[in-house]
């Protein structure tokens, strides 16, 4: 494979770096992974695939990487021929299920950033995505939300990276769900930057179509609603309604959750619960009473910021903010890789948000 990928000096804990491949390296999640992994001290990018740009150097497709990553892009078939420790699959929904059975051997680590292995129930997946051809592997996959499933992730060889909207919503709900304090329906109002729709050219995502506008989409039919609901139902049977919106910004998700909590709880009570629940979480930041998240404060980082308010009658508003391409996708995938490989969970992800 031609070219090179720069990286920092290996820490010395192993006799070599972990060899990593990224399938679908020229989409937004793929190129975000490249950027993160170039700053990771314990991995070496050994394979980048792109059927659209195969044969070209990555830096010729993305000139900002010139001198940083000049590896040649190869066809996906190269993944079956190389000895790799970790494979990130940044592919359209429906493609991973055909590839994973040929790669899954119980030795290498596979992290799928698509939806193909997020559902344990094949019928639920098929209701929203279409036929599933690798049902036998669904039980082998771990849902990769570290704050909920860290110990499972540590021993898994097939990790299903959560969707960006579910990440923002579930982190906003988890402390209340775990404590059994929710007493009302859950209404999730999420707004995402345009990069959440992917890099493929679509008329509705052109600059003139999104600039100076703000709109909901896929109301009552978005595929992330059942993903959120299945996780909520592992704690509670409270109904969930999810409505996504498109913001005229490049990146970021702001999710506002409306619900009811046990009467008598105050804002400070629930803030204390959130602080206690997430006390040891390196990427969760709980805001002070009266302060709420802003997508600008998490851009290009793996942080999730959470703020909330509880009213006297039990109504509650919980707001979370993440970068949809980092904590909502590629950063969380690296966090999962670190856990599964026994690496410091923060490795490659220590950089602060970029401002302004």
C-alpha positions in Angstrom: 0.0 0.0 0.0 1.5 3.3 -1.0 1.9 6.4 1.1 2.2 6.9 4.8 0.2 7.8 7.9 1.9 9.9 10.6 1.5 9.1 14.2 3.0 9.7 17.6 5.6 7.5 19.2 4.2 4.2 20.6 4.0 4.1 24.4 6.0 0.9 24.7 3.3 -1.3 26.3 3.3 -3.7 23.3 6.0 -4.7 20.9 4.0 -3.0 18.1 1.0 -0.8 17.5 -2.4 -2.2 16.9 -3.1 -2.4 13.2 -6.3 -0.6 12.2 -8.4 -0.6 9.1 -11.2 1.8 8.2 -13.7 0.6 5.6 -15.5 3.6 4.0 -12.7 6.0 4.9 -14.0 8.9 2.7 -17.4 9.5 4.4 -17.7 11.9 7.2 -17.4 9.3 10.0 -14.5 7.6 8.2 -12.4 10.8 7.7 -13.2 11.9 11.3 -11.8 8.5 12.4 -8.7 9.1 10.4 -8.2 12.5 12.1 -8.6 11.0 15.6 -6.5 8.0 15.0 -3.6 10.0 13.6 -3.2 11.4 17.2 -3.6 8.0 18.9 -0.3 6.7 20.3 -1.1 3.0 20.3 -2.5 2.3 16.8 -1.3 2.4 13.2 -3.6 3.0 10.3 -2.8 0.1 8.0 -5.8 0.1 5.6 -8.2 2.7 4.2 -10.9 1.6 1.8 -13.1 3.5 -0.7 -14.7 1.9 -3.7 -15.4 5.4 -5.1 -11.8 6.7 -4.8 -9.8 3.5 -4.8 -6.2 3.9 -6.1 -6.0 7.6 -5.0 -4.1 8.8 -2.0 -6.4 9.9 0.8 -4.6 13.2 0.9 -5.5 13.8 -2.8 -9.2 13.5 -1.9 -8.8 15.5 1.3 -5.8 17.9 0.8 -5.9 19.0 4.5 -4.3 15.6 5.3 -1.3 16.1 2.9 1.8 15.0 4.8 -0.4 13.6 7.6 -1.9 10.6 5.9 -0.9 9.8 2.3 -2.1 6.2 2.3 -3.6 4.9 -0.9 -7.3 4.0 -0.8 -8.0 0.4 -1.6 -11.2 -1.6 -2.4 -13.1 -3.1 0.5 -11.9 -6.6 -0.7 -8.5 -5.7 0.7 -9.9 -6.1 4.2 -10.2 -9.9 3.7 -6.5 -10.2 2.8 -4.7 -8.1 5.5 -3.8 -9.1 9.0 -5.5 -6.4 11.0 -6.3 -6.1 14.7 -9.2 -3.6 14.5 -11.7 -2.9 11.7 -14.0 0.1 11.7 -16.9 -0.2 9.3 -18.1 3.2 8.2 -20.5 1.8 5.6 -24.1 2.5 4.6 -26.7 0.5 6.5 -27.2 -3.0 5.0 -23.6 -3.5 3.9 -21.9 -4.5 7.1 -24.1 -7.5 7.6 -22.7 -9.0 4.4 -19.1 -8.2 5.3 -18.9 -9.0 9.1 -19.4 -12.8 8.8 -16.2 -12.9 6.6 -14.2 -10.9 9.1 -15.5 -12.0 12.5 -13.2 -14.6 13.8 -13.2 -14.0 17.6 -9.7 -12.5 17.4 -9.8 -9.2 15.6 -12.0 -6.4 16.9 -14.8 -5.2 14.6 -16.7 -1.9 15.3 -19.6 -1.2 13.1 -20.7 2.5 12.9 -23.8 1.6 11.0 -27.1 0.1 12.3 -26.7 -3.5 11.2 -25.9 -4.9 14.6 -27.5 -2.4 17.0 -30.7 -4.5 17.4 -30.7 -7.8 19.2 -34.2 -8.5 17.7 -33.9 -9.2 14.0 -37.6 -8.5 13.4 -37.2 -5.0 14.9 -34.3 -4.3 12.6 -36.2 -5.6 9.6 -39.2 -3.5 10.4 -37.2 -0.3 9.9 -34.2 -1.2 7.7 -35.1 -4.2 5.6 -34.0 -7.9 5.5 -31.1 -8.9 7.8 -28.7 -11.6 6.3 -26.5 -12.2 9.4 -29.1 -12.8 12.2 -26.8 -15.4 13.8 -24.3 -12.7 14.8 -26.8 -10.3 16.4 -26.4 -12.0 19.8 -22.6 -11.6 19.5 -22.7 -7.8 19.2 -22.5 -5.4 22.1 -24.3 -2.0 21.9 -21.4 0.4 22.3 -22.6 3.1 24.7 -19.7 3.0 27.2 -21.5 4.8 30.0 -24.1 2.0 30.0 -22.2 -1.1 28.8 -18.6 -0.5 29.6 -17.9 -4.0 31.1 -19.5 -5.8 28.1 -17.6 -3.7 25.7 -14.3 -4.7 27.4 -14.8 -8.3 26.4 -16.5 -7.9 23.0 -15.1 -8.5 19.6 -18.1 -7.1 17.7 -19.3 -3.7 18.8 -22.3 -1.9 17.4 -21.6 1.8 17.7 -24.8 3.7 18.7 -26.5 6.3 16.4 -25.8 9.9 17.1 -29.3 10.9 18.1 -29.7 7.9 20.5 -26.3 8.7 22.1 -27.5 12.3 22.9 -30.9 11.1 24.1 -29.9 8.1 26.2 -27.1 9.9 28.0 -29.7 12.6 28.9 -32.1 9.9 30.2 -29.9 7.2 31.7 -29.6 8.4 35.4 -33.3 8.9 35.7 -34.0 5.5 34.0 -31.5 3.7 36.2 -32.9 5.2 39.4 -36.5 4.5 38.3 -37.6 8.1 38.8 -39.4 8.7 35.5 -43.2 8.9 35.8 -44.3 10.4 32.5 -44.0 9.9 28.8 -40.7 10.9 27.2 -40.6 13.5 24.4 -37.3 13.9 22.7 -36.7 17.0 20.5 -33.3 16.7 18.7 -31.6 19.1 16.3 -28.6 18.0 14.2 -26.1 19.7 11.9 -26.2 18.7 8.3 -23.1 16.4 8.5 -25.4 13.9 10.2 -27.0 13.2 6.9 -23.6 11.9 5.5 -21.4 13.1 2.7 -23.4 11.7 -0.2 -24.8 14.5 -2.4 -28.5 15.1 -1.7 -30.5 18.0 -3.0 -32.2 18.6 0.3 -28.8 19.1 2.0 -27.4 21.6 -0.4 -26.4 24.9 1.1 -29.3 26.9 -0.5 -31.8 24.3 0.8 -30.6 24.4 4.5 -29.2 27.9 5.0 -31.4 30.3 6.9 -34.0 27.5 7.5 -34.9 25.1 10.3 -37.2 22.1 9.8 -38.2 18.8 11.3 -37.9 15.6 9.2 -38.9 11.9 9.4 -41.5 12.7 12.1 -42.8 9.5 13.5 -40.7 7.4 11.1 -37.0 8.1 12.0 -35.0 4.9 12.4 -33.4 6.2 15.6 -36.7 6.2 17.5 -36.8 2.3 17.8 -33.1 2.3 18.8 -33.8 4.8 21.6 -37.0 3.0 22.6 -35.4 -0.4 22.9 -32.8 0.9 25.3 -35.4 2.8 27.3 -37.5 -0.4 27.6 -34.6 -2.2 29.3 -35.4 0.1 32.3 -39.0 1.2 31.8 -42.1 0.9 29.7 -42.6 4.6 29.5 -43.6 5.6 25.9 -41.1 7.5 23.8 -41.7 10.1 21.1 -38.8 11.3 19.0 -38.7 14.2 16.6 -35.5 15.2 14.7 -34.7 18.6 13.2 -32.1 19.8 10.7 -30.0 22.8 11.8 -28.2 24.9 9.2 -24.8 24.2 10.9 -22.1 21.7 9.9 -21.9 19.6 13.1 -23.4 19.2 16.5 -26.6 17.8 18.1 -28.7 19.6 20.8 -31.3 17.2 22.3 -34.0 18.5 24.6 -36.0 15.8 26.6 -39.3 16.6 28.1 -40.7 14.3 30.8 -42.0 14.0 34.4 -40.1 12.8 37.4 -41.2 11.7 40.8 -43.0 14.6 42.5 -41.0 16.3 45.2 -37.7 16.1 43.4 -35.9 19.4 42.8 -33.5 20.6 40.2 -30.6 20.2 42.6 -31.8 16.6 43.6 -31.7 15.5 39.9 -28.4 17.4 39.2 -26.9 15.5 42.2 -28.2 12.2 40.7 -26.6 13.0 37.4 -23.3 14.0 39.0 -23.2 10.8 41.1 -24.1 8.6 38.1 -21.5 10.2 35.8 -18.9 11.0 38.4 -16.2 8.7 36.9 -17.2 9.2 33.3 -14.3 11.0 31.4 -16.5 12.5 28.7 -19.7 13.6 30.5 -19.9 17.1 31.9 -22.9 18.1 34.1 -23.6 21.8 34.1 -24.5 24.0 37.1 -28.0 24.9 38.0 -29.4 27.4 35.5 -26.8 26.6 32.8 -27.5 24.7 29.7 -25.4 23.1 26.9 -24.4 24.8 23.6 -23.2 22.8 20.6 -20.3 25.3 20.2 -18.9 24.1 23.6 -18.5 20.5 22.4 -17.4 20.9 18.8 -14.7 18.5 17.6 -14.6 16.8 21.1 -15.9 13.6 22.6 -17.7 15.4 25.4 -21.4 15.3 26.2 -22.6 18.3 28.1 -25.9 18.0 30.1 -28.0 20.6 31.9 -31.5 20.3 33.3 -34.4 21.9 35.2 -37.2 20.3 37.3 -40.4 22.2 38.0 -42.5 22.0 41.2 -45.1 19.7 39.6 -42.5 17.1 38.5 -42.1 18.3 34.9 -38.5 18.1 33.8 -36.4 19.4 30.9 -33.0 17.7 30.2 -30.7 19.1 27.5 -27.6 17.4 26.1 -25.1 18.6 23.5 -22.6 16.4 21.5 -20.6 16.6 18.4 -22.5 14.2 16.1 -19.3 13.1 14.3 -17.3 12.6 17.5 -19.2 11.5 20.6 -22.1 10.7 18.2 -20.0 8.5 15.9 -16.2 8.3 15.4 -15.0 9.5 18.8 -17.3 7.0 20.6 -16.0 4.3 18.2 -12.4 5.0 19.4 -13.6 5.1 23.0 -15.1 1.6 22.4 -11.9 0.4 20.8 -9.8 1.7 23.7 -12.0 -0.2 26.2 -11.9 -3.4 24.2 -8.2 -3.3 23.7 -7.4 -2.4 27.3 -6.1 1.0 26.4 -6.7 4.1 28.4 -10.2 5.1 27.5 -9.2 8.7 26.8 -6.4 7.9 24.4 -6.7 9.8 21.2 -9.7 11.7 22.6 -8.0 14.1 25.1 -8.2 17.2 22.9 -10.6 19.9 24.2 -13.5 21.4 22.2 -12.4 23.9 19.6 -13.7 27.4 20.0 -15.0 29.6 18.5 
